[in-house]
Every structure is written in structure tokens, then in C-alpha cells.
Amino acid sequence: MNRQRLLILGLIVIAAAIVALLVMVPRLGKTHTLSGYVEGEPLYLAAPIAGTVRALNVERGQDVAAGQALFVVDPAQVRAAYDQASAQSSAAAAQAQDARKGQRPVELAVYDANIAAAEARARDAASTLRRVTTLARQGWDSQAQFDDARSAAQAADAELAAAGRQRDAAALGARADQIHAADARLAEAQAGVIGAGARLSDVAPRAPGKARVEDVFFHAGEWAPANQPILSLLPDARIKVRFFVPEQQLAAYHIGRTIRFSCDGCARGLTARVEFVAPRPEFTPPVIYSREARDRLVYLVEARPSVRLNPGQPVDVEPLS
């Protein structure tokens, strides 16, 4: 009976020792790395109009340089609008230039005829004034007749002067308001050309920076709806290392600091620059399998790596002191 009790007590002690080892060994072998992964933010490129994909200049997984042509959606409609806007701009420019030239010789002849008629009326009014003046002095005409003749002569002289000014203005150029209106029409036409050119470039976009083609959704010959992505790019500048920092260590992390990290199959000594520190804490996401199986409050930190990595790669980050 005593042997059975001793045996049971021994088994209990052994079990307790095994449990203690299972609990303490991981704590004794505690690592000093932060768990994280590589995240990529793709760009989805589409055309603002529906049409057939006329050309696809890249393939899935291909590296592209900044400014490289990617695809072309049927440009016939927007090219026609661009050509129309260009023609309207040329016509408006010609009208604005013509407004500054003034009237042509044939058109000036009308002003010359008006001046000749005004001169004739002025001479006739001046002659009448001289005759009435002589008769008034001799007492044959009244003061009222003299005043009327003088007013008529003055009006004829003013009409002649106005006709001369109109002829000079026509010879020198159009009126200022006409020139202003012509310039406004030209500016409107030029804005139309800029807008049409932008729409023309939208149906044939180029890579905004160095990137790789993550996926292709439509191929040459397929009909693509308006604003539906044709392909997605993964720019190098939008790949980042995301990891989680315990609240006790948060003070060491701020934008601009450099962190060191490692990943399976990667070169040694990889670094990244911290670009974001979350303002709010969270619990360890379930996708992060930390080396210590326990819940804790962490802060998300994002850093720009110095080399190209693949999204989804797990990484180990050396904590900052």
C-alpha cells in the first residue's frame, strides 16, 4: 500500500516537473525579435471610358520603369475630340490675330466715304454761317437765324471729327473689347485642347514609377468597362515592412529611425526606415504568430525597406533600444 502511494506521489512529482519545464523553457529561451510581415499596396490602373483594349504592352510579373507605356484602350473617340479641340484653338488664334490687324483697305473705304460726306456737310454749314453772319450784321436776318446757322456749323464740324476718329480707330486696330473677347475665346479653346489631351493620355497610361506588374485583368482585344482596372502595379515605393511593437518599447520608435530585420532566404543586414507609427494600440493580430503565446497590446509600425521584397513574407525585426 505504501509502495502504491509512493509510486503515485512520484508520478505526480514527475508530471509537475514536466509541466514546469514546458512553461519555463520557452521563457528562458525568450527571443528578442519582433514579428512582422511584408505588405504591398498595389495601384489599379483603368481608363475613364469604355472600349476595346487595343494594346497591352506588359505581362504579369514584368518589371516596368517609370514612364513605360502599359496599355491602350480604343483612342478613336478621344483622339477625334482632341483633333476637334485643336482645330477650334487654331481658329480662335487666327481670329484673335485678325482682331489686332484692324480693318482691311476695302473695309476702310466705307469710313472714307463717311468722312467725305461729313466734309461736304461741314463746308455747306460753314458757307451758310458766313452768309447768315453778313445778313445779320446788315439787319436782314435775326439773331435766332444766326444762332441756328452757328449751331449747324458746329454740329457738322463735330460729325466730321467723329468720322475721322472712327476711320483712325479702324485703321489702327479693333476696339479693346473686341480684342479682349477674341483673347477669351482663344483661352477657352486652349483649355479645351489641354482637357482633350489629358483624356487622350488617360486611355494610354504610363507607369508612374519603378514597379512590377502584379496582375492583368484584361488582355488585348477584350472589351473593358469604364473605370474598370486593366492591370495592377506593385510599385517599389509602396512595399513596406509592417511589425508590431509592445507598448513598453514604443518610445524608441518614431518616423525617420532605421530598423534592422531579417527574413528567410534574404540577405543579411537588411534595413528599413520607419514611416508610420500607429497612434492607437491593438491586440496582437491573429495572423501574427509571436514567439511567445500570449496576448499583449502592440502598436503597428510601418517601415520602407532598402531592397525589394515580396508581400506576405514574414520578417523578424530587431527591437530598437
Secondary structure, 3 states (H helix, E strand, C coil): CHHHHHHHHHHHHHHHHHHHHHHHHHHHCCCCCEEEEEEECCEEECCCCCEEEEEECCCCCCEECCCCECEEECCHHHHHHHHHHHHHHHHHHHHHHHHHHCCCHHHHHHHHHHHHHHHHHHHHHHHHHHHHHHHHHHCCCCHHHHHHHHHHHHHHHHHHHHHHHHHHHHHHCCCHHHHHHHHHHHHHHHHHHHHHHHHHHHCCCECCCCEEEEEECCCCCCEECCCCCCEEEEEHHHEEEEEEEEHHHHHHCCCCCEEEEECCCCCCCEEEEEEEECCCCEECCCCCCCCCCCCCEEEEEEEEECCCCCCCCEEEECCCC
